[in-house]
């Protein structure tokens, strides 16, 4: 992580290692070892069961500055490129609409139970129908009198997004975290094999949510795509595809370098409930920084990923030098 300039990472499937809450002990032991040079913000995974997590004493915000429980992870559907993302309309040349990993009723019931106990929610949603289900759940939370500012619900991946959904996200206080590698690595497949050219325009709509005043971040879903922040910035700024380098998917969704930097720093810190610790250089924060061999705002956008990380500093101490 230090080599690519990361000082804080998120774990969105805590419990997957042991299939039990004992993953928390593994994470905390790693933090106590003194060997970690990146912080972890972890999310217990819903398949383990809320009761199991509660019985193990796992609570939101528990842990240390180095390893902390940030929120709770729910999953509404699968992946679009795997044809398991839940869609309003069938996939291209198919009758298949994907899979709901949690029914709307299960999603809402679990979200309400967790939110009432103070949990922040990160909800995986790729297909537009899955995002509909997530927004319905968030509406129920709001109407139940739950403080959405404390829940800070976000849609993880938030891949296929319509204008009406962006409007609802703004109204409900829902943020987005885009797996921007979908555009670069699967953009051509989304256009030609998964959705068709029209619906593919709805993929990872960074500029549209920014214009609507909806908070958003970028992520790699490592190990699904590479975890290099500078490459993620380039992908969001250029929206060029890997298979056809001259093809730009949904050019109207390009964002500025400055916006992409914010998405990986201050906005990411806010989504992880760590905005008072990290995400910007201010008195009282942890003094995390990277030194680059060039300014991403000054180079050709297609060369941003070629910028080298020369040094990474965490808590005011150097943890990497090229």
Buried (B, 14 or more C-beta within 10 A) or exposed (E): BBEBBBBBBBBBBBBEEEEBBEBBEEBBEBBEEEEBBBBBBBBBBBBBBBEBBBEBEBEBEBBEEBBBBBBBBBBBBBBBBEBBBBBBEEBBEEEEBBBBBBEBEBBBBBBBBBBEEEBBBBBBBBBBBBBBBBBBBBBBBBEEEBEBEEBBBBBBBBBBBBEEBBEBBBEBBBBBBBBBBBBBBBBBBBBBBBBBEEBBBBBBBBBBBBEBEBBBBBBBBBEBBBBBBBBBBBBBBBBBBBEEEEBBBBEEBBBBBEBBBBBBBBBBBBBBBBBEBBBEEEEEBBBBBBBBEBEBEEBEBEEBBEBEBBBBBBBEEEBBEE
